[in-house]
Amino acid sequence: MHVEGENGAGKTSLLRIVAGLLAPVAGDIRWNGASVREARDDYNGRMLYLGHAPAIKEELTALENLSAAAAIAGEPRDEASLLAALRRVGLKARERLPVRHLSQGQKRRVALARLPVSRARLWILDEPFVALDVAAVKMLKGLLDGHLEGGGMVLLTSHQEFALAGRGRSLVLGPR
């Protein structure tokens, strides 16, 4: 589902509520029929949230950032699979550079490299196309389409027009 709306319409807040980072004022978020409050461990193990900020450490390399993220998610990976993910998102020959030396688009790619190494069924992505060039946008669309075609789910915000594979839906917040 693509959540759309003007700046300030509540898109990021909605994603943060679904991700469990904010409590809803009313209602409940449910996962496989159970409240995520009751099924928190199962839900967190099947969900990957990437916020608007890349959430990476500038002093670490792209490889170290991805390795740490996978370990924190409880999905440690061998170096070969991490390197493959970084190359898949267009960071070949930059895997061992400190992130502080990368452009904003390359930093975004470091964060997005979590997608191909994650086993999460639900990807929650806040403005994943920010700072990406045309080639990176195409790469990300391919990752999203592949995830959906494999039975995964995507909930994202974006100010860019795009189409996803399958039966994607759109939710517009605020006036249209």
N, C-alpha and C positions, 0 to 999 in steps of 0.2 A: 504494500500500500504506500502510495506517495501522499504525504501530508503536505498540503500547499497552504499558502496564505501570506499576507503582507507581513512585514517586519512587525513584531510585537503581537501577533495574532495568537500566540501560544503554542506554536509548533514544537519548539525545543522543550517547553514545559511538559507537553503531552508525551514526548519521547522519554523524558526523564522520569515521568510517572510510570510509564510502561516498563522502563528499565529498573524500577524500584529505587531510584535515587531521590524521588520526591513522593510524599504521601498524597494520595488523592483527597480532595476536600470531601467528596462523596463518591459512593460507588466502590467497585472492587475490580481489580485486574485478575483474570482467571487464566489458568494454564491447565489444559487437559481436564477441565471440569472442576478444578480445585482453585481456591484463592492462592495467589502467589505468596501471600503471607504464610499460608499453611504448607505450601510446596516450594519454599524459598530455595532450598538446596538443589532440587531437581530443576527448577526454573533457571536459576543462575548457571547451572551446568549446561544448559541448552540454549543460552542467550549470549550474544556478544554485542556490547554497546560501544560504539565509537562516536564520541562527541565532536562538537565543532572544533575544539582544540585538539591537536594531534596526540596529546598525552604521551610524549616521548621525552627522554632525558637527553639534553643537548651534549653532555660530556661523553655519553656512550656512543658506540658505533651503531649503525643500522642493524647489524647482526646481533649485537648485545641487547639492543632494545627489543627486537623480535623474540630473542631467546627468553628474556625476562618476562615479557608479556605472556608467552606460551606457558612458562612455568607458573606464573601467578594464576593463570586460568586453569591450572591443574592438568595441562596438556603439554608437558615438556616434549621437545622435538630434537632429533639429531641435527647436527650442523648441516648435513647435506640437504635435508628437507627445508631448513630455514633459508639456506642459500638459494635453493630453487624458488622459494616463494619471493624472495627479494628480487631475483632476476625476472620472475614473472611479472612483477609490478614495475619493471623498468629500471632497476637499480644495479644492473650488472656493472662491476668495477667500482662500485661505491659502497659495497657491503661492509667494508672494514674502515670506512672514514667516520670520524666523529660527526654526529648529526649537526653540530653547530656549523660545519662547513658546507652543508647542503642548502639548496634553495627551498623556498616555501613549498613548492610543488613536490620536490623530492622528499621533504619531511612528511608531507601528506601521504606519499607513497609508502614511507616506512610504516606509518600507522595502518594503511590499507593492506600491507603485507600480512597482517593478522588474519585477514579473511581466508586466504587459501590454506592456512595451516590450522584453522579452527574447525572443531567438530560441531560447533553450535548450529542448531536448527534455525534459530531466529536471529537475524542480524538487524540491529537497530542502529541506524546511521543518520547522524545529524549533519547535513550539508556535506556529504562526502565528496562532491565535485569541486569544492572550493580550492583554488590555487592550482588546479590541474590543467595541463595543456591538452590539445586535441587528442594526441595519442594516448594520454593517460585516461581521459574520459572514455575513449573506446575500450581500453583495457578494463576499466572498472565496470562498464556496462557488460562486458563479457563475463566478468566474475559474478555479477549479479544474476545474469541470465543463466549461467551454469548452476548457480546455487538454487534458483527457482526450478529449473528443469530437473534437478536432483531431488526435489521434494522439500527444499528449504523455504523459509519465509523471510521476507524483507519488509521492514517498516522504515521509511526514510523521509527526510525533508530535503527539498532542493528548490532553488529559485530558477534552475535551468529546466528547459523542456527536454524530455527524453521519454522513451518507451521501453518497457521491460517485456521480456518473454512471458508468454502465458496470459493469465487473466488478471493482470494488474488492475488495481483500483486506485481511485484518488479520493482524498478527503480534503475539503476546502474549509479552513477555519477563518472566521471573520467574514466581512462583506465581500462579495465578488463583483 
